[in-house]
Amino acid sequence: MELGYLSLVLHAHLPFVRHSDHPEFLEEDWLFEAITETYGPLVILFDRLVESGVEFRITMSLTPPLCEMLSDGLLQERYLSHINRLCELAEKEAHRTANSPEHEVALMYRDHFKMVRHTFEERYGRNLLNAFRKFQDLGCLEIIGSSATHALLPLVESHECRRAQIRVGCANYRKHFG
């Protein structure tokens, strides 16, 4: 029997959404939820591992649409407002549930939202790509790029379009990660 290898790759992608003409837009909430529940907690975990001296190697793709949203000033500002509202709500919920069985859950969410906010705003200057670049530079994270629009390249009809997808994807990687 032949020996094989297994590689788990984290894949991070969201469709590009940015509506500067509207103060709130439903699809932007997808990005905010992903930061709060996925990307922020990953960064927090990676930071803890590095600080504890635990060696780890993770491979993760970060697509150009996601990188552009995470580095966009307007979306960063809107996310900060979003996480501030969650922190405020969680604080009220912790107070409301002080003498109930739900209190521990309310405290857990309050602490989670505060930690993500601190990581996002204070630790990485509102740009989680700074964190991913740091982990890449430390040798803990291997970031792999993708095509410009997350296109499934075998289904793109023309050779020129496929090449353009790859060129733009490579340029985006260089822009954010060197």
OpenMM code with the backbone's topology and positions (N, CA, C; nanometers):
from openmm import Vec3, app, unit

residues = "MET GLU LEU GLY TYR LEU SER LEU VAL LEU HIS ALA HIS LEU PRO PHE VAL ARG HIS SER ASP HIS PRO GLU PHE LEU GLU GLU ASP TRP LEU PHE GLU ALA ILE THR GLU THR TYR GLY PRO LEU VAL ILE LEU PHE ASP ARG LEU VAL GLU SER GLY VAL GLU PHE ARG ILE THR MET SER LEU THR PRO PRO LEU CYS GLU MET LEU SER ASP GLY LEU LEU GLN GLU ARG TYR LEU SER HIS ILE ASN ARG LEU CYS GLU LEU ALA GLU LYS GLU ALA HIS ARG THR ALA ASN SER PRO GLU HIS GLU VAL ALA LEU MET TYR ARG ASP HIS PHE LYS MET VAL ARG HIS THR PHE GLU GLU ARG TYR GLY ARG ASN LEU LEU ASN ALA PHE ARG LYS PHE GLN ASP LEU GLY CYS LEU GLU ILE ILE GLY SER SER ALA THR HIS ALA LEU LEU PRO LEU VAL GLU SER HIS GLU CYS ARG ARG ALA GLN ILE ARG VAL GLY CYS ALA ASN TYR ARG LYS HIS PHE GLY".split()
positions = [
    Vec3(0.0849, -0.1184, 0.0000),
    Vec3(0.0000, 0.0000, 0.0000),
    Vec3(0.0889, 0.1240, 0.0000),
    Vec3(0.0542, 0.2191, -0.0841),
    Vec3(0.1315, 0.3415, -0.0962),
    Vec3(0.0981, 0.4377, 0.0167),
    Vec3(0.2020, 0.5043, 0.0695),
    Vec3(0.1843, 0.6058, 0.1728),
    Vec3(0.1366, 0.7347, 0.1070),
    Vec3(0.0360, 0.7978, 0.1635),
    Vec3(-0.0150, 0.9235, 0.1083),
    Vec3(-0.0033, 1.0349, 0.2106),
    Vec3(-0.0354, 1.1511, 0.1679),
    Vec3(-0.0304, 1.2684, 0.2538),
    Vec3(-0.1639, 1.3407, 0.2485),
    Vec3(-0.1959, 1.4050, 0.3581),
    Vec3(-0.3192, 1.4816, 0.3676),
    Vec3(-0.2822, 1.6232, 0.4075),
    Vec3(-0.3350, 1.7177, 0.3377),
    Vec3(-0.3117, 1.8578, 0.3711),
    Vec3(-0.4464, 1.9263, 0.3866),
    Vec3(-0.4708, 1.9818, 0.5033),
    Vec3(-0.5922, 2.0591, 0.5261),
    Vec3(-0.5593, 2.2051, 0.4980),
    Vec3(-0.6358, 2.2678, 0.4134),
    Vec3(-0.6134, 2.4071, 0.3766),
    Vec3(-0.7375, 2.4862, 0.4154),
    Vec3(-0.7189, 2.5891, 0.4958),
    Vec3(-0.8295, 2.6787, 0.5294),
    Vec3(-0.8534, 2.7695, 0.4090),
    Vec3(-0.9764, 2.7843, 0.3708),
    Vec3(-1.0083, 2.8663, 0.2545),
    Vec3(-1.0941, 2.9840, 0.2993),
    Vec3(-1.0436, 3.1059, 0.2793),
    Vec3(-1.1146, 3.2256, 0.3218),
    Vec3(-1.1557, 3.3073, 0.1999),
    Vec3(-1.2854, 3.3172, 0.1781),
    Vec3(-1.3378, 3.3940, 0.0657),
    Vec3(-1.4762, 3.4453, 0.0993),
    Vec3(-1.5039, 3.5655, 0.0542),
    Vec3(-1.6394, 3.6199, 0.0536),
    Vec3(-1.6558, 3.7000, -0.0745),
    Vec3(-1.7750, 3.7030, -0.1303),
    Vec3(-1.7964, 3.7881, -0.2473),
    Vec3(-1.7776, 3.9348, -0.2084),
    Vec3(-1.7248, 4.0136, -0.2998),
    Vec3(-1.6980, 4.1543, -0.2717),
    Vec3(-1.8282, 4.2313, -0.2584),
    Vec3(-1.8426, 4.2991, -0.1452),
    Vec3(-1.9585, 4.3840, -0.1200),
    Vec3(-1.9088, 4.5106, -0.0514),
    Vec3(-1.9409, 4.6236, -0.1105),
    Vec3(-1.9077, 4.7531, -0.0508),
    Vec3(-2.0048, 4.8539, -0.1092),
    Vec3(-2.0891, 4.9086, -0.0262),
    Vec3(-2.1913, 5.0024, -0.0726),
    Vec3(-2.1725, 5.1350, 0.0005),
    Vec3(-2.0855, 5.2185, -0.0526),
    Vec3(-2.0581, 5.3469, 0.0123),
    Vec3(-2.1782, 5.4397, 0.0091),
    Vec3(-2.2721, 5.4149, -0.0817),
    Vec3(-2.3894, 5.5013, -0.0940),
    Vec3(-2.5004, 5.4668, 0.0051),
    Vec3(-2.4834, 5.3600, 0.0824),
    Vec3(-2.5821, 5.3219, 0.1838),
    Vec3(-2.5110, 5.3077, 0.3186),
    Vec3(-2.5663, 5.3656, 0.4246),
    Vec3(-2.4987, 5.3556, 0.5551),
    Vec3(-2.4928, 5.2125, 0.6104),
    Vec3(-2.5907, 5.1313, 0.5767),
    Vec3(-2.5904, 4.9903, 0.6175),
    Vec3(-2.6388, 4.9086, 0.4991),
    Vec3(-2.5769, 4.7912, 0.4835),
    Vec3(-2.6157, 4.7050, 0.3726),
    Vec3(-2.6068, 4.5614, 0.4199),
    Vec3(-2.7118, 4.4849, 0.3979),
    Vec3(-2.7224, 4.3489, 0.4502),
    Vec3(-2.6007, 4.2635, 0.4184),
    Vec3(-2.5536, 4.2661, 0.2933),
    Vec3(-2.4433, 4.1784, 0.2553),
    Vec3(-2.3134, 4.2125, 0.3263),
    Vec3(-2.2955, 4.3378, 0.3688),
    Vec3(-2.1768, 4.3732, 0.4463),
    Vec3(-2.1763, 4.3000, 0.5803),
    Vec3(-2.2938, 4.2662, 0.6301),
    Vec3(-2.3025, 4.1904, 0.7555),
    Vec3(-2.2355, 4.0539, 0.7429),
    Vec3(-2.2318, 3.9970, 0.6215),
    Vec3(-2.1629, 3.8689, 0.6022),
    Vec3(-2.0149, 3.8850, 0.6361),
    Vec3(-1.9550, 3.9934, 0.5888),
    Vec3(-1.8151, 4.0207, 0.6207),
    Vec3(-1.7983, 4.0411, 0.7701),
    Vec3(-1.8852, 4.1196, 0.8311),
    Vec3(-1.8726, 4.1493, 0.9737),
    Vec3(-1.8881, 4.0231, 1.0576),
    Vec3(-1.9807, 3.9367, 1.0189),
    Vec3(-1.9985, 3.8098, 1.0893),
    Vec3(-1.8752, 3.7216, 1.0732),
    Vec3(-1.8180, 3.7192, 0.9535),
    Vec3(-1.6981, 3.6381, 0.9304),
    Vec3(-1.5803, 3.6894, 1.0121),
    Vec3(-1.5656, 3.8202, 1.0235),
    Vec3(-1.4575, 3.8757, 1.1067),
    Vec3(-1.4795, 3.8366, 1.2522),
    Vec3(-1.6024, 3.8513, 1.3000),
    Vec3(-1.6334, 3.8266, 1.4410),
    Vec3(-1.6249, 3.6788, 1.4775),
    Vec3(-1.6706, 3.5926, 1.3879),
    Vec3(-1.6826, 3.4515, 1.4232),
    Vec3(-1.5747, 3.3614, 1.3640),
    Vec3(-1.4980, 3.4106, 1.2674),
    Vec3(-1.3977, 3.3254, 1.2041),
    Vec3(-1.2600, 3.3890, 1.2026),
    Vec3(-1.2438, 3.5002, 1.1294),
    Vec3(-1.1098, 3.5561, 1.1096),
    Vec3(-1.0522, 3.6125, 1.2399),
    Vec3(-1.1320, 3.6846, 1.3155),
    Vec3(-1.0849, 3.7359, 1.4448),
    Vec3(-1.0440, 3.6240, 1.5393),
    Vec3(-1.1299, 3.5245, 1.5618),
    Vec3(-1.0900, 3.4133, 1.6488),
    Vec3(-0.9668, 3.3372, 1.5991),
    Vec3(-0.9506, 3.3218, 1.4671),
    Vec3(-0.8296, 3.2579, 1.4151),
    Vec3(-0.7056, 3.3380, 1.4529),
    Vec3(-0.7118, 3.4687, 1.4342),
    Vec3(-0.5988, 3.5544, 1.4688),
    Vec3(-0.5698, 3.5468, 1.6183),
    Vec3(-0.6730, 3.5484, 1.6997),
    Vec3(-0.6553, 3.5375, 1.8454),
    Vec3(-0.5864, 3.4053, 1.8800),
    Vec3(-0.6314, 3.2964, 1.8188),
    Vec3(-0.5709, 3.1651, 1.8429),
    Vec3(-0.4255, 3.1627, 1.7975),
    Vec3(-0.3981, 3.2131, 1.6776),
    Vec3(-0.2600, 3.2164, 1.6280),
    Vec3(-0.1712, 3.2984, 1.7211),
    Vec3(-0.2210, 3.4123, 1.7673),
    Vec3(-0.1435, 3.4952, 1.8611),
    Vec3(-0.1113, 3.4174, 1.9888),
    Vec3(-0.2101, 3.3478, 2.0416),
    Vec3(-0.1883, 3.2699, 2.1651),
    Vec3(-0.0844, 3.1602, 2.1435),
    Vec3(-0.0913, 3.0934, 2.0289),
    Vec3(0.0065, 2.9892, 1.9995),
    Vec3(0.1473, 3.0467, 1.9911),
    Vec3(0.1624, 3.1588, 1.9206),
    Vec3(0.2943, 3.2225, 1.9077),
    Vec3(0.3450, 3.2660, 2.0442),
    Vec3(0.2601, 3.3316, 2.1228),
    Vec3(0.3004, 3.3795, 2.2548),
    Vec3(0.3362, 3.2652, 2.3497),
    Vec3(0.2750, 3.1490, 2.3285),
    Vec3(0.3038, 3.0322, 2.4129),
    Vec3(0.4222, 2.9515, 2.3626),
    Vec3(0.4789, 2.9919, 2.2510),
    Vec3(0.5925, 2.9197, 2.1948),
    Vec3(0.5555, 2.7905, 2.1253),
    Vec3(0.4287, 2.7754, 2.0885),
    Vec3(0.3835, 2.6543, 2.0202),
    Vec3(0.4118, 2.6714, 1.8706),
    Vec3(0.4894, 2.5803, 1.8159),
    Vec3(0.5164, 2.5847, 1.6724),
    Vec3(0.3978, 2.5253, 1.5976),
    Vec3(0.3555, 2.5954, 1.4950),
    Vec3(0.2453, 2.5458, 1.4132),
    Vec3(0.2658, 2.5917, 1.2698),
    Vec3(0.2045, 2.5174, 1.1795),
    Vec3(0.2078, 2.5515, 1.0371),
    Vec3(0.0664, 2.5334, 0.9824),
    Vec3(0.0153, 2.6395, 0.9279),
    Vec3(-0.1192, 2.6388, 0.8708),
    Vec3(-0.1090, 2.6912, 0.7278),
    Vec3(-0.1850, 2.6334, 0.6377),
    Vec3(-0.1973, 2.6862, 0.5025),
    Vec3(-0.3381, 2.7412, 0.4882),
    Vec3(-0.3455, 2.8620, 0.4345),
    Vec3(-0.4743, 2.9299, 0.4241),
    Vec3(-0.4775, 3.0112, 0.2956),
    Vec3(-0.5862, 3.0010, 0.2241),
    Vec3(-0.6029, 3.0877, 0.1074),
    Vec3(-0.6796, 3.2119, 0.1510),
    Vec3(-0.6404, 3.3233, 0.0948),
    Vec3(-0.7116, 3.4498, 0.1155),
    Vec3(-0.7351, 3.5087, -0.0235),
    Vec3(-0.8595, 3.5174, -0.0640),
    Vec3(-0.8901, 3.5602, -0.1999),
    Vec3(-0.8815, 3.7118, -0.2139),
    Vec3(-0.8548, 3.7596, -0.3348),
    Vec3(-0.8496, 3.9048, -0.3567),
    Vec3(-0.9752, 3.9801, -0.3122),
    Vec3(-1.0969, 3.9320, -0.3399),
    Vec3(-1.2132, 4.0081, -0.2909),
    Vec3(-1.2128, 4.0224, -0.1386),
    Vec3(-1.1778, 3.9166, -0.0674),
    Vec3(-1.1726, 3.9240, 0.0778),
    Vec3(-1.0619, 4.0179, 0.1242),
    Vec3(-0.9442, 4.0077, 0.0638),
    Vec3(-0.8325, 4.0962, 0.1024),
    Vec3(-0.8695, 4.2423, 0.0822),
    Vec3(-0.9354, 4.2717, -0.0292),
    Vec3(-0.9729, 4.4113, -0.0557),
    Vec3(-1.0763, 4.4610, 0.0446),
    Vec3(-1.1683, 4.3755, 0.0858),
    Vec3(-1.2666, 4.4179, 0.1860),
    Vec3(-1.2014, 4.4362, 0.3225),
    Vec3(-1.1134, 4.3431, 0.3617),
    Vec3(-1.0491, 4.3539, 0.4926),
    Vec3(-0.9581, 4.4759, 0.5028),
    Vec3(-0.9065, 4.5244, 0.3899),
    Vec3(-0.8157, 4.6386, 0.3924),
    Vec3(-0.8847, 4.7703, 0.3567),
    Vec3(-1.0143, 4.7691, 0.3349),
    Vec3(-1.0881, 4.8882, 0.2935),
    Vec3(-1.1250, 4.9737, 0.4157),
    Vec3(-1.0868, 5.1012, 0.4121),
    Vec3(-1.1108, 5.1914, 0.5245),
    Vec3(-1.2570, 5.2066, 0.5618),
    Vec3(-1.3445, 5.2192, 0.4628),
    Vec3(-1.4873, 5.2335, 0.4916),
    Vec3(-1.5411, 5.1093, 0.5614),
    Vec3(-1.5075, 4.9915, 0.5093),
    Vec3(-1.5565, 4.8674, 0.5706),
    Vec3(-1.4951, 4.8458, 0.7079),
    Vec3(-1.3712, 4.8869, 0.7275),
    Vec3(-1.3091, 4.8776, 0.8600),
    Vec3(-1.3841, 4.9662, 0.9598),
    Vec3(-1.4172, 5.0867, 0.9180),
    Vec3(-1.4920, 5.1787, 1.0047),
    Vec3(-1.6297, 5.1224, 1.0364),
    Vec3(-1.6957, 5.0686, 0.9354),
    Vec3(-1.8287, 5.0101, 0.9568),
    Vec3(-1.8206, 4.8871, 1.0465),
    Vec3(-1.7143, 4.8066, 1.0304),
    Vec3(-1.7013, 4.6906, 1.1184),
    Vec3(-1.6810, 4.7346, 1.2621),
    Vec3(-1.6005, 4.8371, 1.2838),
    Vec3(-1.5785, 4.8852, 1.4193),
    Vec3(-1.7108, 4.9291, 1.4827),
    Vec3(-1.7951, 4.9983, 1.4077),
    Vec3(-1.9283, 5.0366, 1.4592),
    Vec3(-2.0108, 4.9119, 1.4904),
    Vec3(-2.0017, 4.8127, 1.4027),
    Vec3(-2.0755, 4.6874, 1.4211),
    Vec3(-2.0316, 4.6153, 1.5494),
    Vec3(-1.9016, 4.5986, 1.5677),
    Vec3(-1.8535, 4.5264, 1.6864),
    Vec3(-1.8778, 4.6077, 1.8129),
    Vec3(-1.8750, 4.7397, 1.8039),
    Vec3(-1.9078, 4.8222, 1.9201),
    Vec3(-2.0527, 4.8029, 1.9616),
    Vec3(-2.1430, 4.7936, 1.8628),
    Vec3(-2.2835, 4.7672, 1.8946),
    Vec3(-2.2998, 4.6295, 1.9593),
    Vec3(-2.2278, 4.5293, 1.9080),
    Vec3(-2.2354, 4.3958, 1.9686),
    Vec3(-2.1823, 4.3972, 2.1114),
    Vec3(-2.0747, 4.4687, 2.1359),
    Vec3(-2.0191, 4.4777, 2.2716),
    Vec3(-2.1181, 4.5445, 2.3657),
    Vec3(-2.1800, 4.6508, 2.3187),
    Vec3(-2.2786, 4.7218, 2.4005),
    Vec3(-2.3987, 4.6322, 2.4318),
    Vec3(-2.4471, 4.5639, 2.3316),
    Vec3(-2.5607, 4.4731, 2.3508),
    Vec3(-2.5239, 4.3588, 2.4453),
    Vec3(-2.4052, 4.3028, 2.4284),
    Vec3(-2.3627, 4.1920, 2.5146),
    Vec3(-2.3459, 4.2379, 2.6589),
    Vec3(-2.2985, 4.3596, 2.6776),
    Vec3(-2.2863, 4.4153, 2.8135),
    Vec3(-2.4243, 4.4279, 2.8782),
    Vec3(-2.5213, 4.4769, 2.8028),
    Vec3(-2.6586, 4.4883, 2.8541),
    Vec3(-2.7158, 4.3503, 2.8860),
    Vec3(-2.6872, 4.2541, 2.7989),
    Vec3(-2.7381, 4.1185, 2.8206),
    Vec3(-2.6737, 4.0553, 2.9438),
    Vec3(-2.5460, 4.0803, 2.9652),
    Vec3(-2.4785, 4.0284, 3.0853),
    Vec3(-2.5414, 4.0879, 3.2104),
    Vec3(-2.5743, 4.2155, 3.2050),
    Vec3(-2.6393, 4.2814, 3.3193),
    Vec3(-2.7805, 4.2258, 3.3390),
    Vec3(-2.8543, 4.2102, 3.2304),
    Vec3(-2.9926, 4.1621, 3.2383),
    Vec3(-3.0012, 4.0202, 3.2943),
    Vec3(-2.9047, 3.9363, 3.2625),
    Vec3(-2.9101, 3.7955, 3.3014),
    Vec3(-2.8326, 3.7664, 3.4305),
    Vec3(-2.7983, 3.8695, 3.5044),
    Vec3(-2.7101, 3.8541, 3.6208),
    Vec3(-2.7520, 3.7415, 3.7154),
    Vec3(-2.8786, 3.7204, 3.7342),
    Vec3(-2.9252, 3.6176, 3.8282),
    Vec3(-2.9996, 3.5052, 3.7581),
    Vec3(-2.9561, 3.4714, 3.6389),
    Vec3(-3.0265, 3.3665, 3.5655),
    Vec3(-2.9264, 3.2635, 3.5127),
    Vec3(-2.9772, 3.1482, 3.4707),
    Vec3(-2.8882, 3.0444, 3.4159),
    Vec3(-2.8168, 3.0879, 3.2868),
    Vec3(-2.8703, 3.1866, 3.2174),
    Vec3(-2.8103, 3.2336, 3.0920),
    Vec3(-2.6918, 3.3269, 3.1129),
    Vec3(-2.6637, 3.3615, 3.2357),
    Vec3(-2.5599, 3.4615, 3.2641),
    Vec3(-2.4227, 3.4195, 3.2102),
    Vec3(-2.3861, 3.2937, 3.2255),
    Vec3(-2.2552, 3.2473, 3.1788),
    Vec3(-2.2416, 3.2616, 3.0265),
    Vec3(-2.3502, 3.2334, 2.9565),
    Vec3(-2.3477, 3.2478, 2.8112),
    Vec3(-2.3346, 3.3949, 2.7735),
    Vec3(-2.4065, 3.4807, 2.8418),
    Vec3(-2.3972, 3.6244, 2.8151),
    Vec3(-2.2556, 3.6754, 2.8409),
    Vec3(-2.1937, 3.6286, 2.9478),
    Vec3(-2.0556, 3.6685, 2.9776),
    Vec3(-1.9593, 3.6171, 2.8714),
    Vec3(-1.9820, 3.4955, 2.8247),
    Vec3(-1.8961, 3.4386, 2.7213),
    Vec3(-1.9008, 3.5241, 2.5948),
    Vec3(-2.0208, 3.5620, 2.5511),
    Vec3(-2.0321, 3.6461, 2.4325),
    Vec3(-1.9742, 3.7851, 2.4557),
    Vec3(-1.9992, 3.8420, 2.5727),
    Vec3(-1.9426, 3.9736, 2.6036),
    Vec3(-1.7908, 3.9704, 2.5929),
    Vec3(-1.7296, 3.8695, 2.6532),
    Vec3(-1.5838, 3.8581, 2.6503),
    Vec3(-1.5320, 3.8313, 2.5088),
    Vec3(-1.6046, 3.7480, 2.4345),
    Vec3(-1.5652, 3.7179, 2.2965),
    Vec3(-1.5650, 3.8451, 2.2111),
    Vec3(-1.6737, 3.9207, 2.2172),
    Vec3(-1.6832, 4.0418, 2.1362),
    Vec3(-1.5761, 4.1434, 2.1752),
    Vec3(-1.5494, 4.1568, 2.3041),
    Vec3(-1.4450, 4.2505, 2.3483),
    Vec3(-1.3070, 4.2077, 2.2983),
    Vec3(-1.2804, 4.0794, 2.3015),
    Vec3(-1.1495, 4.0300, 2.2570),
    Vec3(-1.1328, 4.0503, 2.1063),
    Vec3(-1.2368, 4.0223, 2.0300),
    Vec3(-1.2290, 4.0428, 1.8858),
    Vec3(-1.2107, 4.1915, 1.8554),
    Vec3(-1.2837, 4.2774, 1.9267),
    Vec3(-1.2691, 4.4221, 1.9046),
    Vec3(-1.1270, 4.4680, 1.9357),
    Vec3(-1.0732, 4.4223, 2.0477),
    Vec3(-0.9361, 4.4592, 2.0848),
    Vec3(-0.8363, 4.4120, 1.9781),
    Vec3(-0.8530, 4.2887, 1.9342),
    Vec3(-0.7633, 4.2339, 1.8320),
    Vec3(-0.7739, 4.3141, 1.7031),
    Vec3(-0.8948, 4.3415, 1.6608),
    Vec3(-0.9177, 4.4147, 1.5367),
    Vec3(-0.8650, 4.5582, 1.5451),
    Vec3(-0.9048, 4.6290, 1.6494),
    Vec3(-0.8755, 4.7726, 1.6549),
    Vec3(-0.7375, 4.8038, 1.7118),
    Vec3(-0.7092, 4.7498, 1.8277),
    Vec3(-0.5862, 4.7870, 1.8984),
    Vec3(-0.4644, 4.7093, 1.8477),
    Vec3(-0.4803, 4.5807, 1.8382),
    Vec3(-0.3638, 4.4976, 1.8079),
    Vec3(-0.3203, 4.5059, 1.6615),
    Vec3(-0.4184, 4.5139, 1.5701),
    Vec3(-0.3839, 4.5091, 1.4282),
    Vec3(-0.4340, 4.6296, 1.3485),
    Vec3(-0.4626, 4.7380, 1.4152),
    Vec3(-0.4926, 4.8628, 1.3464),
    Vec3(-0.6065, 4.8568, 1.2480),
    Vec3(-0.7107, 4.7808, 1.2811),
    Vec3(-0.8322, 4.7663, 1.1998),
    Vec3(-0.8103, 4.6889, 1.0695),
    Vec3(-0.6977, 4.6224, 1.0561),
    Vec3(-0.6707, 4.5478, 0.9331),
    Vec3(-0.6150, 4.4106, 0.9696),
    Vec3(-0.6997, 4.3087, 0.9642),
    Vec3(-0.6557, 4.1747, 1.0005),
    Vec3(-0.5533, 4.1181, 0.9042),
    Vec3(-0.5401, 4.1778, 0.7858),
    Vec3(-0.4341, 4.1334, 0.6951),
    Vec3(-0.2967, 4.1588, 0.7575),
    Vec3(-0.2866, 4.2603, 0.8438),
    Vec3(-0.1611, 4.2834, 0.9165),
    Vec3(-0.1254, 4.1615, 1.0014),
    Vec3(-0.2265, 4.1006, 1.0617),
    Vec3(-0.2033, 3.9809, 1.1429),
    Vec3(-0.1602, 3.8644, 1.0552),
    Vec3(-0.2330, 3.8410, 0.9475),
    Vec3(-0.1990, 3.7287, 0.8606),
    Vec3(-0.0595, 3.7459, 0.8005),
    Vec3(-0.0223, 3.8692, 0.7664),
    Vec3(0.1127, 3.8950, 0.7141),
    Vec3(0.2172, 3.8660, 0.8226),
    Vec3(0.1879, 3.9052, 0.9463),
    Vec3(0.2804, 3.8781, 1.0564),
    Vec3(0.3032, 3.7281, 1.0728),
    Vec3(0.1959, 3.6501, 1.0720),
    Vec3(0.2100, 3.5052, 1.0889),
    Vec3(0.2825, 3.4429, 0.9703),
    Vec3(0.2582, 3.4968, 0.8508),
    Vec3(0.3324, 3.4501, 0.7340),
    Vec3(0.4816, 3.4776, 0.7528),
    Vec3(0.5148, 3.5997, 0.7953),
    Vec3(0.6552, 3.6373, 0.8118),
    Vec3(0.7234, 3.5567, 0.9227),
    Vec3(0.6464, 3.5126, 1.0219),
    Vec3(0.7005, 3.4274, 1.1285),
    Vec3(0.7182, 3.2824, 1.0830),
    Vec3(0.6628, 3.2474, 0.9674),
    Vec3(0.6728, 3.1110, 0.9170),
    Vec3(0.5650, 3.0180, 0.9695),
    Vec3(0.4647, 3.0724, 1.0349),
    Vec3(0.3555, 2.9907, 1.0903),
    Vec3(0.2431, 2.9688, 0.9895),
    Vec3(0.2264, 3.0639, 0.9011),
    Vec3(0.1138, 3.0625, 0.8087),
    Vec3(0.1653, 3.0709, 0.6660),
    Vec3(0.1207, 2.9781, 0.5845),
    Vec3(0.1490, 2.9872, 0.4420),
    Vec3(0.0221, 3.0353, 0.3745),
    Vec3(0.0291, 3.1550, 0.3186),
    Vec3(-0.0868, 3.2133, 0.2520),
    Vec3(-0.0780, 3.1797, 0.1039),
    Vec3(-0.1846, 3.1202, 0.0537),
    Vec3(-0.1909, 3.0942, -0.0896),
    Vec3(-0.2991, 3.1834, -0.1489),
    Vec3(-0.2713, 3.2338, -0.2657),
    Vec3(-0.3645, 3.3235, -0.3318),
    Vec3(-0.4673, 3.2481, -0.4123),
    Vec3(-0.5429, 3.3238, -0.4864),
    Vec3(-0.6421, 3.2629, -0.5747),
    Vec3(-0.6592, 3.3532, -0.6953),
    Vec3(-0.7425, 3.3100, -0.7845),
    Vec3(-0.7731, 3.3929, -0.9004),
    Vec3(-0.8404, 3.5224, -0.8544),
    Vec3(-0.8416, 3.6208, -0.9403),
    Vec3(-0.8871, 3.7550, -0.9046),
    Vec3(-1.0273, 3.7569, -0.8453),
    Vec3(-1.1188, 3.6857, -0.9070),
    Vec3(-1.2582, 3.6913, -0.8627),
    Vec3(-1.3051, 3.5603, -0.8015),
    Vec3(-1.2091, 3.4720, -0.7682),
    Vec3(-1.2427, 3.3406, -0.7151),
    Vec3(-1.3073, 3.2543, -0.8233),
    Vec3(-1.2739, 3.2841, -0.9471),
    Vec3(-1.3297, 3.2098, -1.0602),
    Vec3(-1.2768, 3.0663, -1.0609),
    Vec3(-1.3591, 2.9746, -1.1052),
    Vec3(-1.3179, 2.8371, -1.1268),
    Vec3(-1.2530, 2.8332, -1.2649),
    Vec3(-1.1218, 2.8375, -1.2675),
    Vec3(-1.0476, 2.8615, -1.3918),
    Vec3(-1.0774, 2.7638, -1.5057),
    Vec3(-1.0969, 2.6342, -1.4818),
    Vec3(-1.1274, 2.5465, -1.5960),
    Vec3(-1.2584, 2.5825, -1.6663),
    Vec3(-1.3439, 2.6552, -1.5982),
    Vec3(-1.4711, 2.6939, -1.6597),
    Vec3(-1.4655, 2.8296, -1.7292),
    Vec3(-1.3535, 2.9011, -1.7143),
    Vec3(-1.3372, 3.0288, -1.7834),
    Vec3(-1.2991, 2.9978, -1.9280),
    Vec3(-1.3759, 3.0486, -2.0202),
    Vec3(-1.3616, 3.0072, -2.1605),
    Vec3(-1.2309, 3.0469, -2.2268),
    Vec3(-1.1894, 3.1701, -2.2152),
    Vec3(-1.0743, 3.2127, -2.2944),
    Vec3(-0.9443, 3.2074, -2.2148),
    Vec3(-0.8396, 3.1749, -2.2869),
    Vec3(-0.7063, 3.1704, -2.2278),
    Vec3(-0.6689, 3.3073, -2.1718),
    Vec3(-0.7019, 3.4146, -2.2418),
    Vec3(-0.6691, 3.5498, -2.1976),
    Vec3(-0.7369, 3.5834, -2.0649),
    Vec3(-0.8608, 3.5429, -2.0511),
    Vec3(-0.9340, 3.5687, -1.9262),
    Vec3(-0.8733, 3.4898, -1.8100),
    Vec3(-0.8370, 3.3656, -1.8349),
    Vec3(-0.7730, 3.2855, -1.7294),
    Vec3(-0.6419, 3.3504, -1.6872),
    Vec3(-0.5599, 3.3917, -1.7845),
    Vec3(-0.4314, 3.4564, -1.7539),
    Vec3(-0.4537, 3.5856, -1.6755),
    Vec3(-0.5552, 3.6635, -1.7129),
    Vec3(-0.5845, 3.7885, -1.6418),
    Vec3(-0.6257, 3.7597, -1.4976),
    Vec3(-0.7068, 3.6556, -1.4775),
    Vec3(-0.7460, 3.6163, -1.3415),
    Vec3(-0.6225, 3.5842, -1.2573),
    Vec3(-0.5294, 3.5111, -1.3146),
    Vec3(-0.4079, 3.4727, -1.2420),
    Vec3(-0.3191, 3.5933, -1.2173),
    Vec3(-0.2998, 3.6789, -1.3193),
    Vec3(-0.2152, 3.7981, -1.3025),
    Vec3(-0.2686, 3.8892, -1.1921),
    Vec3(-0.3980, 3.9153, -1.1927),
    Vec3(-0.4573, 4.0028, -1.0920),
    Vec3(-0.4496, 3.9377, -0.9535),
    Vec3(-0.4726, 3.8071, -0.9469),
    Vec3(-0.4601, 3.7365, -0.8191),
    Vec3(-0.3193, 3.7451, -0.7628),
    Vec3(-0.2183, 3.7281, -0.8480),
    Vec3(-0.0780, 3.7383, -0.8037),
    Vec3(-0.0455, 3.8799, -0.7584),
    Vec3(-0.0921, 3.9792, -0.8338),
    Vec3(-0.0665, 4.1189, -0.7965),
    Vec3(-0.1315, 4.1519, -0.6629),
    Vec3(-0.2503, 4.0971, -0.6388),
    Vec3(-0.3180, 4.1221, -0.5121),
    Vec3(-0.2415, 4.0602, -0.3959),
    Vec3(-0.1910, 3.9392, -0.4156),
    Vec3(-0.1101, 3.8755, -0.3116),
    Vec3(0.0123, 3.9617, -0.2799),
    Vec3(0.0845, 4.0048, -0.3833),
    Vec3(0.2038, 4.0883, -0.3622),
    Vec3(0.1678, 4.2182, -0.2902),
    Vec3(0.0575, 4.2776, -0.3275),
    Vec3(0.0130, 4.4033, -0.2651),
    Vec3(-0.0046, 4.3887, -0.1137),
    Vec3(-0.0637, 4.2787, -0.0719),
    Vec3(-0.0967, 4.2634, 0.0697),
    Vec3(0.0067, 4.1850, 0.1502),
    Vec3(0.0813, 4.0961, 0.0862),
    Vec3(0.1678, 4.0064, 0.1631),
    Vec3(0.3138, 4.0047, 0.1189),
    Vec3(0.3456, 4.0822, 0.0160),
    Vec3(0.4856, 4.0895, -0.0270),
    Vec3(0.5196, 3.9847, -0.1291),
] * unit.nanometer
topology = app.Topology()
chain = topology.addChain("A")
for resn in residues:
    res = topology.addResidue(resn, chain)
    for name in ("N", "CA", "C"):
        topology.addAtom(name, app.Element.getBySymbol(name[0]), res)
